[in-house]
Every structure is written in C-alpha cells, then in structure tokens.
C-alpha cells in the first residue's frame, strides 16, 4: 500500500481493524486516536501536538549513571524514561535545556537506599526553589515525573524534597 499495511485499512477511513504498521516514515494524525482494546507499540519517538506546540513527547528509554555533586557535573538526561543508577546521596542528573513547554520526563531512582539529586537546566528552577537548585528524590525505587511548564520552570511530582 505504500503508506502502511493492515487488515481492514482503507485510506481515508477513520478506523483500522487488525494490525497496522508504518514501515518507514512518520504517521501524522490530525484529530483523535483511540485504542479500544490492545496495546500501542512504538519503536521510536512519539510527539503529541496541541495547537502550535508540543503537548507531550516520548523519545525512548535510557539507563544512566548519576554523577557529580552539582548542576555542572551531573549526568544530562535526554530521554523520556530514565532508569538512574549509581546515586549515592550526592550524585545527580540534569533536566534538558531547550525542551519545549509540556516536555515530561520520568526519572526512576534505581539506586538502592540512596537519594538522588535532580537539577534543572542552567537558568532553570524546579518546584519554586531558587535558580539552579536541585530537588532530592527519596531513597531508591522512587519514580518522579518532571514536566517543563514554561521555558525555565520545571515541576517534579513524586517523593521529592
């Protein structure tokens, strides 16, 4: 078919039954996407747009090792889901600079009983703290979701202080 393949796929229809696959390239949908039963599996990036801006972006999974003891030498996060290892109550990670408003990241502190520092990008804030100040993720196993609400303002939700 050139665009994709799937049982029940008819160009111009609003629904697909059976399996559907985009072999190469991007799928652009202007409107709603609904999955009634089953899973949606994507190998690559997913960006959901609202109006002229990015409402949500999922760009993969990474296992990273926390580093440093300040914003300047902590490990930079670049993926949507981040399995962070090696935290030792001082090491940390840095949220990305230049992200679009609405960008979200999941940070999992997979470092046993140790806390993890999450820093904003340079010139940013998290949860109303002072410029460039970190938040501390509670001991290992905690999952935090951080969302960029404006150019330099992040909100991190979960067990942080």
N, C-alpha and C positions, 0 to 999 in steps of 0.2 A: 503493500500500500504506500510505501514511501514515508508516511508520517509515523506509522506505528502498526501494530498488529493486535488483534484480539477478537475473540468470538463475540459477535454482536456489535462490533464497532462500525458505525456508519458516519462518515464525515458530515458535520452539521447537526448531528443529534446531540442531545443534552445528557445522554447516559450511555454507559458501557456495561455490558454484562460479560461475565467471564474474565479472563486475564487480558491485560493490556500492557504493552511495553513500548517505550520510546527507545528506539535503537541507538540513535545518535541525535545530538542537539538538545534543544530546550523545549519544554512544554509551557506555553503561555495560555492562561485561562483568564478571561475577562468575565467574572461572575463568580458563582458559588461552586464549590467542590464538596460533594457529600459522599461519605463512605458508609453504607448502611451496615454491612457485615464484613468481617475480614480485616486484613492489615493493609497498610500503605507502606511499601518498602522503597526507599530511595537510596541509590548509591551515588552520592554527590551532594551538592548544595541545594537547599530549598529556601527560596525567598518569597515571602508573602507581602504583597504590596497593598497599601491602603492609600488611595488618593495619589499624591505625588511622592510619597515617602515610603520607606521600608517599615512595615509593621512588625515583621518577625523574620529572622534569618537563622537557618540551621546550616552550619557549614562543617559538620563532622565531629569526630571524636579524637581526643589525644590523651595519651598518658604522659604527664610532665613531672619533672622533679623540682620541688620547691628549692629556691636558692637565696643566698644573700641575707641581709638583715635590714634592707632599706628599699625604698622605691627604685632607686638607681641600679641595684644589683639583683633584684628579684626576677624570677622567670616570667617572661611575657606570655600571656595567654592569647591564642589566635583562633581557637576552635570553639564550637558551641558547647560541647560536653567535655569537661576536663577532669580526668582522674589524676589528682595531685598526690604524689608520693614524696617521702623524704622530709616532711615538715618536722621541726624539732623545737617548737615553741618560739623560734625567732625567724626562721626562713619563711619566704612568701612568694606570691605571684602578683603580676601587674595586669590590670584590665587594659584592653586595647585603646589606643588613641586613634582618632579619625573614624570611629564607628558611627553608624547612622543612629539617630534617635530611635529608640524602641529596640535596639540590639540587646539581646539577652544571652547570658552565658550560665551554664551550670558548672559549679565548682564542687567537687567531691573531695573532702579531706580524707584520703585513704591512708593516713599516716599513723595508725595505731592510736595511742593515747596522747598524742601531741597536738598542740594548737597550730593553726596556720594563719599567716598574715595575708590579707588581700589589700593591695594598694590600687588607687585609681591611676589612670594615666597621668602624666605630668600636667599639672594645672587643673586637675580634677578633684572632686570631692565624692565621698561615699556617706550616705545616711546623715547628711548635715554636719559631719565632722569638719575640722579645719582643712584647708587646702593641702592636698597631697598626703593626708593622714590615712593610715590603714584601719581596717576593721579586723578583728580577730575571730576566726572560726573556731568554735569549740573543738574539743578533742576528737580524734579520728572517727571516721564513719559519718560525720555530719555532711549534709548536702545543702549548698547555698545557691540561690538563684540571684544573679545580679542583672539589673536592667538599666540601660542608659536612658534617662528620661529627658535630658537636654544635653547639649554639646559637651558640657563638663561635669554633669551631675549624674552619679550612679546611685541606685538604691539596691542594697543587698538584703535579701529576705532569707531567714533561717536563723539558726542559733549563732548569731554574731554579736560581738560587743565592741 
